[in-house]
Every structure is written in structure tokens, then in C-alpha cells.
Amino acid sequence: MPPASAAAPPARVLVVGSGGREHALAWAIARSPAVERVVVAPGNGGTADEAKCLNADVGATDVDGLVALAAAHDVDLVVVGPEDSLAAGTADALAAAGRAVFGPTRAAAQIESSKRWSRAFMARHGIPHPRFVDTHDLDLALEAVDDIATGGGTHPDRGCVVKADGLAAGKGVVVCDSVDDGRAAVRSILLDGRFGAAGASVVVEERMTGPELSVMAVTDGTRYRLLPPAQDHKRVGDGDRGPNTGGMGAYAPAPIATPALLAHVEATIIAPTLAGLRAEGVPFVGCLYAGLMLTPADDATAGTPRTGAVDGVVPKVVEFNARFGDPETQVQLPLVASDVAVLLAAAAAGDVTAAPFALAPGAAACVVLAAAGYPGPVASGALLAGLEAAARPGVTVFHAGTARAADGALVARGGRVLGVTCAAADLAAAVDGAYAAIGTERGGVGFDGMHYRRDIARRALGPAATPAGRP
């Protein structure tokens, strides 16, 4: 079967994955007039009820099963959502079977699946990044913590960041406040197996300071379209306290991302990264996610290499991801006014610019409702309530960890359960709308034991902002 093209919009699409990102993708793709069917593998309780969508009981890393599923439904386009599926070679196998695929090959996906490979790639191609050391040796890792946390003894202990090399479901990063914390993190990963096989090696990095920014490019490997810049909330608790999670909420567009800053990011990070991947024989087709830190321009601890400043900051790469973000996708896609299915098909066909692309005015905010205990062990089975009551103009509830019980009821099945998203005329209204749709006692959605952050977008709205819909 020939690949899809911009001239032939996809009628049948396979979306691989089961989280909130995949629900948002299926929702956006299904809105295309050209799309007749969206198969989601394996999907969740929300995608099962989405218009034009059909769940298929095939796991995201069951590569052979996905190839067979694509053939059974004769799909025109496959959109691979999760990173573990890309690392398993799903895009390679589907392309070899003649399917058009939006998602990078296993080799290109190393930019996320191996932090060691990614940092070395950035060093080779002059992509702005922090100072780092990668190793599987315990003694060398401990020495790196001492050296990086104190700048080789040139400044007081500033701590560091310790990362497991492989994929760890968004939780393989430990931000350490001191040398002692860094040494403990190294031991927990290399000796105690905190992140399993993903932690066979570690990367010890300079701890950067500044606001974070997520910039995502839908790309054919050469050309690209930028989605609205977003800001995520990784820590589990208000005020960015507690352990890292897969993401507790997001908003877009981020006001801090001025046109000048975005142009700088394109010139110093997005374009050179795509060019570097092409030069190394691993062109990247899919969504290139640049997670950035906007470091102060006057910070004396220069990374490698140092770049020029814009708007008083120097953007550096915290990490690259090889796919759409979660929960950023849930706020970005509602702001795309053009046909998402046609856009992704054009990128897969080799020219993303052949598809119309337009962004809607306004802003969007997403609040993640998590199960009790997340990001640690969680119990499944809590009954979801108020989904119909939460429906109101601009609000979409994207499912992440949900499933149908034997009696047909929707229940929680995972750590991040729902993402309550609101698109509105401005950011304050979007945040108000999302919070107003949460809590069954207030006519919104909820479940027993849920917890969520109450300060989503506070950094953009200002510390004094208290949106009316917020409990």
C-alpha cells in the first residue's frame, strides 16, 4: 500500500497507545471530515466512547500485533504515541510493511530512549545543553556528582540532576539539592535498581535554573510546524514540590515564549537537531519535543556550548522526547484550527508544508486528576463520576488511566486517570474552566482518592491570581 499524502487525506488511522496523549490524538484526528475510522491500540475507556473510534486489544509494544492490526483495517496512516513503542521499533516495522507512519524509527528515537546517546548527540552538533557526565561505573558517577555539583570546587554546592539512561515512564530523573542527595540518587539507581534496566547507566548533569518550556515540532525530517509552546508541571505537589511525575498539568501558549525567543529556539535547537539527525543517517519524522530550561543570561556556570541570550535567557535542552508530550498534547491540539489528520499524514508522506496549518486564538489549560498514591503504587477500580456533568463549552475530559469494568462502569486504572482540559479566550478563563469542571460536589468530574495540583498556570497568571473556578 502506498504511503498517504497531503493530496489523499487518510480515511483510516491507527493510533498506538493508551494514555491521555493518545485520547487527545484520536479525538483530534477523528474531527477530520476525511477520517472514517480511528483504531486505537489498546486505547482506554475514553477512546472507546469517542466518535469514529474503535479500541483494539493490541499492546503498544506488540510490534507484530500492530503490523497485523494495521493490515486488518487497511489503515492509511499510523500515529505512534508512546516512547516505549517507538523504542521497540514499531515505526520501523510498520514502514517496512508499507504503512505511512507518523513517528520516528528506533534509531532516531534514541534521542529520547537513551539519555547518554542524546547528550552525546547534542555535544556533537552544538545543541545548547548543560555540563554532563555519563557512565555505568559507580565510582565515576559519584566523582561526577562531587565535581558537577560544586563546579569542580569553584562554587558552593548547588546539587545536580541524576538521570537513568533508559526509559522510565517519565520518572527516571532525580533532581538533587546537594552532593549528598546526588550520591544517594546514584547509588539508588546503579546499586539498588530503582529504575530497573533503564538505570544500567546514569547521566549526571549540571542543575540548571530557570523556567521550563516545551517546544514541539511536527516534522517530516526537514521542514516542520511548531505547535503552541507549552509549560508542564512535573512535580506532584503545588509549588513544584515532591517527586517528579509524568506531568500533573499543562497550559498553552506559554506567555514566556515570545516570538523572539521562539525564533532563537528554532535557530539554535530545532533546526540544528533535525539537520544533525539527517547528517547521521537517522532522519526524524514525527513530533520532536524539546524540553527546555530558560537559564539566566548572566549565570556564571556556562553549559557546553554557551549560546547567545534572548529576552535575558539562554535556552538549553533539558531533554528531547521523540513524540507528543503528555499532558501538553491535551492543550496543544485543541488550539490547532486546521485538520490534524491531514497535517500528520503530510509529515509522514515527506512534506509537512503541503498541509494547511493554522492555530486558533486563545489558550488552553489541563489539570490532571491522579489516583491516590501517584507517582508511587496506586490502587485501581475507583468509580468515575460526573463525566457528563463536566461537559460544558470548551471543556474536554481526556482519559488516561481508565477502563470499563465487567459491568460496563468506567473505573480508574492507572496513576494519571483523567486530564480535564478547557480551551477559552484567554489563559485565565481556560484555567477557570478546567477547575470548574472538577469535583462531583460542584457538578464536575471526580473519583474517590483523587488528587491534583491547584496551581496550574500560576507561574503565567502571577502569584496573586486565584481563578474563580479553583477550589
C-alpha positions, 0 to 999 in steps of 0.5 A: 500500500502506498504511503498517504499524502497531503493530496489523499487525506487518510480515511483510516488511522491507527493510533498506538497507545493508551494514555491521555496523549493518545485520547487527545490524538484520536479525538483530534484526528477523528474531527477530520471530515476525511477520517472514517475510522480511528483504531486505537491500540489498546486505547482506554475507556475514553477512546472507546466512547469517542466518535469514529473510534474503535479500541483494539486489544493490541499492546503498544509494544506488540510490534507484530500485533500492530503490523497485523492490526494495521493490515486488518483495517487497511489503515492509511496512516499510523500515529505512534504515541508512546516512547516505549513503542517507538523504542521497540521499533514499531515505526520501523516495522510498520514502514517496512510493511508499507504503512505511512507512519507518523513517528520516528524509527528506533534509531532516531528515537534514541534521542529520547530512549537513551539519555547518554546517546542524546547528550552525546548527540547534542555535544556533537552538533552544538545543541545548547545543553548543560555540563554532563557526565555519563557512565555505568561505573559507580565510582565515576558517577559519584566523582561526577556528582562531587565535581558537577555539583560544586563546579569542580570546587569553584562554587558552593554546592548547588546539587545536580540532576541524576538521570537513568539512561533508559526509559522510565515512564517519565520518572527516571530523573532525580533532581538533587539539592546537594552532593549528598542527595546526588550520591544517594540518587546514584547509588539508588539507581546503579546499586539498588535498581530503582529504575530497573534496566533503564538505570544500567547507566546514569547521566549526571548533569549540571542543575540548571535554573530557570523556567521550563518550556516545551517546544514541539515540532511536527516534522517530516525530517526537514521542514516542520510546524511548531505547535503552541509552546507549552509549560508542564508541571512535573512535580506532584505537589503545588509549588513544584514540590515532591517527586517528579511525575509524568506531568500533573498539568499543562497550559498553552501558549506559554506567555514566556515564549515570545516570538523572539525567543521562539525564533532563537529556539528554532535557530539554535535547537530545532533546526540544528537537531533535525539537520544533525539527525539527517547528517547521521543517517537517522532522519526524524519524522514525527513530533520532536519535543524539546524540553527546555530550561530558560537559564539566566543570561548572566549565570556564571556556570556556562553549559557546553556550548554557551549560546547567545541570550534572548529576552535575558535567557539562554535556552538549553535542552533539558531533554528531547522526547521523540513524540507528543508530550503528555499532558501538553498534547491535551492543550496543544491540539485543541488550539490547532484550527486546521485538520490534524489528520491531514497535517500528520499524514503530510509529515509522514508522506515527506512534506509537512508544508503541503498541509494547511496549518493554522492555530486558533486564538486563545489558550488552553489549560489541563489539570490532571486528576491522579489516583491516590498514591501517584507517582508511587503504587496506586490502587485501581477500580475507583468509580468515575463520576460526573463525566457528563456533568463536566461537559460544558463549552470548551471543556474536554475530559481526556482519559488516561488511566481508565477502563470499563469494568465487567459491568460496563462502569468506567473505573480508574486504572492507572496513576494519571486517570483523567486530564480535564482540559478547557480551551477559552479566550484567554489563559485565565478563563481556560484555567477557570474552566478546567477547575470548574469542571472538577469535583462531583460536589460542584457538578464536575468530574471526580473519583474517590482518592483523587488528587491534583495540583491547584496551581496550574498556570500560576507561574503565567497568571502571577502569584496573586491570581486565584481563578474563580473556578479553583477550589 
